[in-house]
Amino acid sequence: MQFVAVALAALSITASGAADPPLAAAGYDQPEVTADNCSAKSPELTVCFLRPRTMGRYLVHVEGTSTANGPDATQTIGIGGAGGTWSCGSASTKTGSWSGGARTLMAACDITVLSDAPLEIDAQFASQGATLDPRGPVVTIRRRPWNGVLDASTLHVGIKDAGAK
């Protein structure tokens, strides 16, 4: 449970206003990313794009929902992009920890972007022994303040629905 609390605390961090990109990045900006930038391709995949000439830090938050069809149902979630050219990682739930009802698995990671071309962000979700929500994974991308460091952090994962069987 401690891990879930840490993950949820990390997800609650929001930007208090993104700083301008450094002078070395003239012509780039850090645009807001809205739901219009994302499209559910299937129950397993949602694809988002950041526009060309984007520079900045973003928090990518993904939620995948499925309904268990019986014992030993599992869920897997991952964040990456451009056909596997980069990845924050993926994680799976344990077999036997869920046997009925709907459950939402969450994942989040920080990315730092400097791209001349549109940048693809893929949210992948799968379940064994469960029916996927047909709407596909839900993705939220939030701007984070610029910190001057080009990095990507660890994947954070937690179960959203505590009442699932």
N, C-alpha and C positions, 0 to 999 in steps of 0.2 A: 504494500500500500504506500510505503514511503516514496517509491519510484513514481507512482501515479501522481502524488502530491507535487513532487519536483517537476514533473512534466507539465502539469496543469499550471504551476506557477510560471514556468517558462513561456507557456502559451499566452499568458495574460499580459506579457510585456508588449507595450505598444510604443510607436515612435511619438515623441513629443514635438515633432516637426523635423523633417529631414534637412540636414545642412546641405548647402550647395556643394557640388563636386569640386575637387581641387582645381586650381587654375590649369594644371597640366591636362585636364580633361575638358577644356573649352569645347562647346558644341554638344556635350552630353548632358543629360538630366536624369532625374529619378522620378519618373511619372508614377502617379497612383495606378494601381492595378485593380480593375473591377471585374465583376462577374462576366461582363461582355468580352473580356480577354480570354475566357475559358469556354471549352465546349466538351460535353460528355460524349465520347465516341462510342461507348458501350457501358454495360454495368461494371466492367473491369477497368475502364480507362477514361480519365479526363485529361485533356491536353490544354495547357494555357500558353500564351505567348506574351513576352515582354517586347515592346516595340524596339526598332533599331536605335542605336546610339543611346543606350541606357547604361547608366553607371550608378551603382549604389548598393545598399544592403537591403535585403528583404527577408521576412519570415514567411515561409511557405507552410500552411496548415492544411492537412487533409483529413477528412472523416469518411470512412466507408461503413455502410450499414448492411447487415444481412440477418436473416432469420434462420435459426437452427431447425433442421428437420429431424433431429434426434441426438442421441449421445455422440460424443467425440467430434462435434463440429469444431472447425478451426477457422481462423481468419488470418490473412497476410496482407500487409500494406507496405508500399514503397514510394519513394520520391526520387526522381531523377529527370533525365531529359535527353532530347535529341537522339533517340534510338540507342540509348545506353552509353553515350559519350561522357556523361558525368552522372554521379549518383550520390545522394545523401545516405542511402541505405534502405534496407527493408527489415521487417520483423514479422514474426508469426506468433499467434497465441498457442498455448499448450493444448494438446488433446485431452479431453476429459474434464475441462474446466467450464464447459458450457453445453447445455443439452436442449434448451428450448427458448423460444421468444426471440425478439429482435435485440441486436446488440450493435453498438457503434464503436469501431476501433479508430483511434486518432493517432496521427503522426505529425511531427513538425520538424523543420530544420531551417537554419539560417543559410542564406546564400549571399555571396558578394559578386556583383555582376559588373562587367565591363565588356560590352559587346557592340560591334558595329552593325551586326545583322540581328534580325528578330531572334529571341532566345526562347526555345521550347522547354516547357516544364511539364513533365508527365507524372500523374498520380495514378498508381496502379493498386488494385484491390482484388482479392480473391478469397473464396471460402470453400472449404471442403465440407460436405454434409450440411450445407446451408444454401438458402436462396438469396441471391444478391438483390439489393434495391435496384430496380431498373433505371433509376436516375443516374447511377454511377457515383464515383467518389466526388465529394463536395470539396472544392479547393478555395481557400482564402489566402490572398497574398497581401501582406502589409509592408509598407515602407518602414525601414528602421533608420535611425540616425547614422550618418557616415562616421566611421571610426578610424579611417585612414589605413586599415589593415585589410588586405585581400585574403579572405579565409572562408571556410565552410565548417559548420560545427556538427556535433553529433546528432543523430536522429533521436527524437523524444517520442515515446509511445505510451498510451494508456487506454484503458477501457472506459468509455463514457457512461454506458448504461449499467449501473450497479445492481439493478433489479432483475437482470436476465438470469434465467436458470442455467 
